Amino acid sequence: MQGLTKGIGRFFAALGMTVAGIWIILPFYWAIITSLKRPADVFRLSFVPFLQFEPTLANWRNELVLRRNELVSGLSTSFLVAFTAAMLALAIGTLAGYALARFRYQRWKNKDIALWILSQRFLPPAATVVPFFLLFQRFGLLDTRLALILINTTFTIPFAVLISRDAFREIPFELEEAALVDGCSPFQAFVRVALPLVAPALVSAGIISFAFTWNEFLNAFILTYSRATPMTVVIAGTSDTTGIQFWYVSTRMLMAILPPALLTLTVQRYIVRGLTFGAVKG
């Protein structure tokens, strides 16, 4: 009876994993086959190439040749903004996380400070986009990459702060005290001892910040219009007088997925290790 129960449990677990896998893969498969369809075939219900429709590389050829400048501009802007915002958020967030992990404040409790930092992420972007628009307009930063870097750094700092704080809490302070005894200054102990030990967590925080910035749309849509449009806005602008060009939306979406996917696959072991910091109390 126990063996039968385990078998049923494994069956439903496998079934659930299969359904979840199909649910995750289906949008990507749909995008791939749509990018290979002619415009007339896009609006027909067809799933299997060569059987239900004749695939073509015309959409990819048009995107990579005729619209190359727009794509290169969108991808380069997205990468520059996401990378710079992630690095700034990581630099600021690491220092703040270390301070919350190592020091105790009298006027405000550490948990209250951390909660306030996290609350900045709870704010809906629609509630802050107008003030940011007016601020950047006043300083002449509309439609610039600097504006996107500043606003995305602001919204991704909470991830870096909380992840690094939990990571530093897991590092015994006695290691830094030993470095102080050996003649290191507090800053040298921080750089030479604490930072290398929490490197996986910092990589996780950086990747999360990069991904959120890469996928951000609303602020980019409001604050840019021609010179500094990232890939998310380029994808949203794929339309003409006849409507949305879904075949080009698919090609651009697949190209937009590729950079963060390759980055994640490259450092995935650091992400898994970094996100488990603080999960187990020893």
KOLDRENMI-855139 format. One record per residue (C-alpha): residue number from 1; x, y, z. Coordinates in nm, 2 decimals, padded with zeros to 4 digits. Example, Ala and Ser with C-alpha at 12.3 -4.5 7.8 and 13.67 -1.06 7.14 Angstrom:
% residues 2
MARMI resi     px     py     pz
MARMI    1  01.23 -00.45  00.78
MARMI    2  01.37 -00.11  00.71
% end
This chain:
% residues 282
MARMI resi     px     py     pz
MARMI    1  00.00  00.00  00.00
MARMI    2  00.28  00.24  00.08
MARMI    3  00.45  00.16 -00.25
MARMI    4  00.13  00.23 -00.43
MARMI    5  00.10  00.57 -00.25
MARMI    6  00.45  00.66 -00.35
MARMI    7  00.39  00.56 -00.71
MARMI    8  00.08  00.77 -00.73
MARMI    9  00.27  01.06 -00.57
MARMI   10  00.55  01.03 -00.82
MARMI   11  00.30  01.01 -01.11
MARMI   12  00.13  01.33 -01.01
MARMI   13  00.46  01.50 -00.94
MARMI   14  00.59  01.41 -01.29
MARMI   15  00.25  01.52 -01.44
MARMI   16  00.28  01.85 -01.26
MARMI   17  00.64  01.90 -01.38
MARMI   18  00.54  01.81 -01.74
MARMI   19  00.25  02.06 -01.74
MARMI   20  00.47  02.33 -01.59
MARMI   21  00.74  02.27 -01.85
MARMI   22  00.49  02.29 -02.13
MARMI   23  00.34  02.61 -01.98
MARMI   24  00.69  02.76 -01.97
MARMI   25  00.81  02.65 -02.31
MARMI   26  00.49  02.71 -02.51
MARMI   27  00.53  03.10 -02.53
MARMI   28  00.89  03.06 -02.66
MARMI   29  00.78  02.79 -02.91
MARMI   30  00.50  03.02 -03.03
MARMI   31  00.74  03.31 -03.07
MARMI   32  00.98  03.09 -03.27
MARMI   33  00.72  02.96 -03.51
MARMI   34  00.56  03.30 -03.55
MARMI   35  00.90  03.45 -03.64
MARMI   36  00.92  03.19 -03.92
MARMI   37  00.57  03.26 -04.06
MARMI   38  00.46  03.48 -04.35
MARMI   39  00.22  03.76 -04.25
MARMI   40 -00.07  03.57 -04.40
MARMI   41  00.01  03.26 -04.20
MARMI   42  00.04  03.44 -03.86
MARMI   43 -00.34  03.47 -03.82
MARMI   44 -00.40  03.11 -03.90
MARMI   45 -00.40  02.84 -03.63
MARMI   46 -00.09  02.65 -03.72
MARMI   47  00.17  02.49 -03.49
MARMI   48  00.39  02.25 -03.70
MARMI   49  00.63  02.39 -03.96
MARMI   50  00.63  02.23 -04.30
MARMI   51  00.31  02.05 -04.23
MARMI   52  00.07  02.34 -04.15
MARMI   53  00.28  02.62 -04.29
MARMI   54  00.59  02.68 -04.50
MARMI   55  00.86  02.84 -04.28
MARMI   56  01.06  03.14 -04.40
MARMI   57  01.36  03.34 -04.28
MARMI   58  01.23  03.66 -04.45
MARMI   59  01.13  03.81 -04.11
MARMI   60  01.48  03.75 -03.97
MARMI   61  01.64  03.88 -04.29
MARMI   62  01.44  04.20 -04.28
MARMI   63  01.51  04.26 -03.91
MARMI   64  01.88  04.19 -03.93
MARMI   65  01.94  04.38 -04.25
MARMI   66  01.67  04.64 -04.32
MARMI   67  01.61  04.73 -03.95
MARMI   68  01.95  04.66 -03.82
MARMI   69  02.02  05.01 -03.69
MARMI   70  01.71  05.02 -03.48
MARMI   71  01.78  04.68 -03.33
MARMI   72  02.15  04.76 -03.26
MARMI   73  02.04  05.08 -03.09
MARMI   74  01.78  04.92 -02.88
MARMI   75  02.00  04.63 -02.77
MARMI   76  02.30  04.85 -02.69
MARMI   77  02.09  05.09 -02.49
MARMI   78  01.92  04.81 -02.29
MARMI   79  02.26  04.65 -02.22
MARMI   80  02.43  04.97 -02.12
MARMI   81  02.14  05.08 -01.90
MARMI   82  02.09  04.74 -01.74
MARMI   83  02.46  04.68 -01.67
MARMI   84  02.53  05.03 -01.54
MARMI   85  02.22  05.04 -01.32
MARMI   86  02.30  04.69 -01.18
MARMI   87  02.66  04.79 -01.10
MARMI   88  02.55  05.11 -00.93
MARMI   89  02.27  04.93 -00.73
MARMI   90  02.52  04.66 -00.63
MARMI   91  02.78  04.91 -00.52
MARMI   92  02.53  05.12 -00.31
MARMI   93  02.33  04.82 -00.19
MARMI   94  02.64  04.62 -00.08
MARMI   95  02.76  04.91  00.14
MARMI   96  02.41  04.96  00.28
MARMI   97  02.36  04.58  00.34
MARMI   98  02.69  04.56  00.52
MARMI   99  02.60  04.85  00.74
MARMI  100  02.27  04.69  00.83
MARMI  101  02.44  04.35  00.90
MARMI  102  02.72  04.48  01.12
MARMI  103  02.60  04.79  01.29
MARMI  104  02.31  04.88  01.52
MARMI  105  02.14  05.22  01.50
MARMI  106  01.98  05.40  01.80
MARMI  107  01.72  05.63  01.64
MARMI  108  01.58  05.37  01.40
MARMI  109  01.59  05.00  01.43
MARMI  110  01.77  04.80  01.16
MARMI  111  01.46  04.61  01.06
MARMI  112  01.27  04.93  01.02
MARMI  113  01.54  05.07  00.79
MARMI  114  01.53  04.75  00.59
MARMI  115  01.15  04.76  00.57
MARMI  116  01.16  05.12  00.45
MARMI  117  01.42  05.02  00.18
MARMI  118  01.20  04.73  00.07
MARMI  119  00.89  04.95  00.06
MARMI  120  01.05  05.15 -00.22
MARMI  121  01.00  04.84 -00.44
MARMI  122  00.63  04.82 -00.34
MARMI  123  00.55  05.15 -00.49
MARMI  124  00.37  05.11 -00.83
MARMI  125  00.58  05.26 -01.11
MARMI  126  00.28  05.45 -01.23
MARMI  127  00.28  05.65 -00.91
MARMI  128  00.64  05.77 -00.95
MARMI  129  00.67  05.81 -01.33
MARMI  130  00.52  06.16 -01.34
MARMI  131  00.74  06.31 -01.07
MARMI  132  01.04  06.15 -01.24
MARMI  133  00.93  06.29 -01.57
MARMI  134  00.90  06.64 -01.44
MARMI  135  01.24  06.61 -01.26
MARMI  136  01.42  06.49 -01.56
MARMI  137  01.25  06.75 -01.78
MARMI  138  01.37  07.02 -01.55
MARMI  139  01.73  06.90 -01.58
MARMI  140  01.72  06.83 -01.95
MARMI  141  01.76  06.45 -01.91
MARMI  142  01.45  06.33 -02.10
MARMI  143  01.53  06.08 -02.38
MARMI  144  01.88  06.01 -02.24
MARMI  145  02.04  05.69 -02.11
MARMI  146  02.14  05.86 -01.79
MARMI  147  01.78  05.91 -01.70
MARMI  148  01.71  05.54 -01.74
MARMI  149  02.02  05.45 -01.55
MARMI  150  01.92  05.67 -01.25
MARMI  151  01.56  05.56 -01.23
MARMI  152  01.64  05.19 -01.26
MARMI  153  01.92  05.22 -01.01
MARMI  154  01.67  05.37 -00.77
MARMI  155  01.42  05.08 -00.81
MARMI  156  01.68  04.79 -00.80
MARMI  157  01.88  04.91 -00.49
MARMI  158  01.63  04.73 -00.25
MARMI  159  01.72  04.39 -00.40
MARMI  160  02.09  04.45 -00.36
MARMI  161  02.05  04.58  00.00
MARMI  162  01.85  04.29  00.13
MARMI  163  02.04  04.01 -00.05
MARMI  164  02.38  04.15  00.06
MARMI  165  02.25  04.21  00.42
MARMI  166  02.15  03.85  00.46
MARMI  167  02.48  03.73  00.31
MARMI  168  02.69  03.94  00.54
MARMI  169  02.49  03.81  00.84
MARMI  170  02.61  03.46  00.75
MARMI  171  02.97  03.56  00.77
MARMI  172  03.12  03.53  01.12
MARMI  173  03.24  03.87  01.24
MARMI  174  03.53  03.69  01.40
MARMI  175  03.69  03.66  01.06
MARMI  176  03.70  04.04  01.02
MARMI  177  03.81  04.08  01.38
MARMI  178  04.11  03.86  01.30
MARMI  179  04.19  04.08  01.00
MARMI  180  04.18  04.38  01.23
MARMI  181  04.42  04.22  01.47
MARMI  182  04.66  04.15  01.19
MARMI  183  04.67  04.52  01.11
MARMI  184  04.39  04.57  00.85
MARMI  185  04.17  04.88  00.87
MARMI  186  03.79  04.83  00.89
MARMI  187  03.76  04.91  00.52
MARMI  188  04.04  04.66  00.43
MARMI  189  03.87  04.39  00.64
MARMI  190  03.55  04.46  00.45
MARMI  191  03.72  04.45  00.11
MARMI  192  03.96  04.16  00.16
MARMI  193  03.76  03.94  00.39
MARMI  194  03.39  04.00  00.38
MARMI  195  03.34  04.08  00.01
MARMI  196  03.51  03.77 -00.13
MARMI  197  03.31  03.54  00.10
MARMI  198  02.97  03.69 -00.02
MARMI  199  03.07  03.71 -00.39
MARMI  200  02.80  03.45 -00.49
MARMI  201  02.53  03.65 -00.32
MARMI  202  02.65  03.97 -00.49
MARMI  203  02.64  03.80 -00.83
MARMI  204  02.28  03.70 -00.76
MARMI  205  02.19  04.05 -00.66
MARMI  206  02.36  04.19 -00.97
MARMI  207  02.18  03.94 -01.21
MARMI  208  01.84  04.02 -01.05
MARMI  209  01.90  04.39 -01.08
MARMI  210  02.01  04.34 -01.44
MARMI  211  01.71  04.14 -01.53
MARMI  212  01.46  04.38 -01.37
MARMI  213  01.62  04.67 -01.55
MARMI  214  01.64  04.48 -01.88
MARMI  215  01.27  04.41 -01.87
MARMI  216  01.15  04.75 -01.75
MARMI  217  00.90  04.92 -01.99
MARMI  218  00.68  05.18 -01.83
MARMI  219  00.95  05.43 -01.73
MARMI  220  01.14  05.38 -02.05
MARMI  221  00.82  05.43 -02.25
MARMI  222  00.74  05.76 -02.08
MARMI  223  01.10  05.90 -02.05
MARMI  224  01.23  05.82 -02.40
MARMI  225  01.11  05.87 -02.75
MARMI  226  01.39  05.84 -03.01
MARMI  227  01.75  05.86 -02.90
MARMI  228  01.76  05.63 -02.59
MARMI  229  01.48  05.38 -02.65
MARMI  230  01.56  05.04 -02.50
MARMI  231  01.46  04.71 -02.65
MARMI  232  01.14  04.69 -02.46
MARMI  233  01.02  05.01 -02.62
MARMI  234  01.15  04.90 -02.96
MARMI  235  00.94  04.58 -02.93
MARMI  236  00.63  04.77 -02.83
MARMI  237  00.67  05.00 -03.13
MARMI  238  00.65  04.72 -03.38
MARMI  239  00.34  04.83 -03.57
MARMI  240  00.24  05.01 -03.89
MARMI  241 -00.08  05.15 -04.04
MARMI  242 -00.22  04.79 -04.07
MARMI  243 -00.17  04.71 -03.71
MARMI  244  00.08  04.51 -03.50
MARMI  245  00.34  04.32 -03.69
MARMI  246  00.34  04.00 -03.48
MARMI  247  00.60  03.83 -03.69
MARMI  248  00.85  04.12 -03.62
MARMI  249  00.74  04.12 -03.25
MARMI  250  00.84  03.76 -03.23
MARMI  251  01.19  03.81 -03.38
MARMI  252  01.26  04.11 -03.16
MARMI  253  01.13  03.93 -02.85
MARMI  254  01.36  03.63 -02.92
MARMI  255  01.66  03.86 -02.97
MARMI  256  01.58  04.05 -02.65
MARMI  257  01.56  03.72 -02.45
MARMI  258  01.91  03.60 -02.57
MARMI  259  02.15  03.83 -02.38
MARMI  260  02.00  03.78 -02.03
MARMI  261  01.95  03.41 -02.09
MARMI  262  02.32  03.36 -02.19
MARMI  263  02.43  03.57 -01.89
MARMI  264  02.21  03.37 -01.65
MARMI  265  02.34  03.03 -01.79
MARMI  266  02.69  03.15 -01.76
MARMI  267  02.67  03.24 -01.39
MARMI  268  02.38  03.01 -01.28
MARMI  269  02.59  02.82 -01.02
MARMI  270  02.66  03.15 -00.84
MARMI  271  02.29  03.25 -00.86
MARMI  272  02.18  02.93 -00.69
MARMI  273  02.45  02.95 -00.42
MARMI  274  02.39  03.32 -00.36
MARMI  275  02.02  03.30 -00.32
MARMI  276  02.06  03.03 -00.05
MARMI  277  02.25  03.26  00.18
MARMI  278  02.06  03.29  00.50
MARMI  279  01.83  03.01  00.42
MARMI  280  01.98  02.78  00.68
MARMI  281  02.07  02.88  01.03
MARMI  282  02.37  02.70  01.16
% end
